[in-house]
Amino acid sequence: MEYTIFKPDYLLSITGGDRETMAEIAGIFGNQVPEFLDGMKSLLGQEKYYELGLLAHKAKGSVTVLGMEETAKMLKEFELLAKAGEQKEKYTDFIARFETDSTTVMAEVNDYLGRKI
């Protein structure tokens, strides 16, 4: 499998290559994603844009662990725009991309963890 989003270098560096720890970190991320998505959709619906920006910031930290560099950049842009309440028409697309990227990275991480390092 070719990894399009997952970049294992950072995860390897912080775990020392320990597969159990890598799986635990990936599991934590996988459990956080629905919470992030539910929160983002709820805050968007309530027009609480500043809080939405704070949540995008929190999600950005989580994606970094899995080497999701492009997703992290997108979330940074989302964070700044939402905190400023600007370009609101983009927020739904940001959330959808985060959802798609998160699904993809979990498949890639699971594939990676099934391989030998």
Buried (B, 14 or more C-beta within 10 A) or exposed (E): EEBEBBBBEBBBEEBEEEBEEBBEBBEEBBEBBEEBBEBBBEBBEEEBBEBBBBBBBBBBEBBBBBBBEEBBEBBEBBBBBBBEEEEEEEBEEBBEBBBEBBEBBBBBBBEBBEEEE
